[in-house]
Amino acid sequence: MSSEDRRALALALSDESTIKQLSSSGKAARDKRQDNQALKEAKEKAEAKQKAEAEKAQGQTG
């Protein structure tokens, strides 16, 4: 990377609107990861409950 390229990159990354955009994008990505994790945990909990109920029903009929 040339010194001109580094200078242009530094200028772009220090631009207030760029900083706000990168910050906003990072926050949105973090929020999406948290939402996906919560959905995954809820799904796993529901599947475990369903499995336990099925095993209980199997035990009562078997």
N, C-alpha and C positions, 0 to 999 in steps of 0.2 A: 504494500500500500504506500503510495507516495505521500509526501508531506502535504501536498495540496488536498489529496483525498482525506487525510486525517483531519485537516483543518475544516474542510467542508462537513465532515461527519460531526466534529465537535460543535460546530456552529448549529447544525441541524438538531443535535441532541440537547443543546442548551436553549433552544427556542421555547418560549413559554407555552405556546399552543401545542408543540410536539410533546413537551413534558406532560401536559394535561391529558393529551390523547393516550400516551403510553400508560399513564397512571390509571386512567379510566379503563383501558383495555385490560390491564393487569387485574384490577378489581373485579371486572366482569368475569374474567377467567376464573379467579378464585371463587367467586360466588357460584359459578356453574359447577366447579369441582365439588363444592360443599353440597350443593343441591343433589348432584349425582350420587355422592356418598350417602346422603340421607335416604335417597330412593333405594339404593342398593341395600342399606341396612333394613329398611322397612320391608323390602321384598324378602330378604333372608329370614326376617322375623315371622312374616306371614307364612312362608314355606315351612318353617320349623313348627309353627302352630298347626298347620294343616297336616303335617306328617305325624305329629303327636296325636291329633284327633283321629287320624286314620288308624294308627296303631292301637289306640284305645278302643275304637269301634271293632277292630279285628279281634282284640282280646275278649270283648264281650260276646262276639258271635262265635268265636272259635273255641 
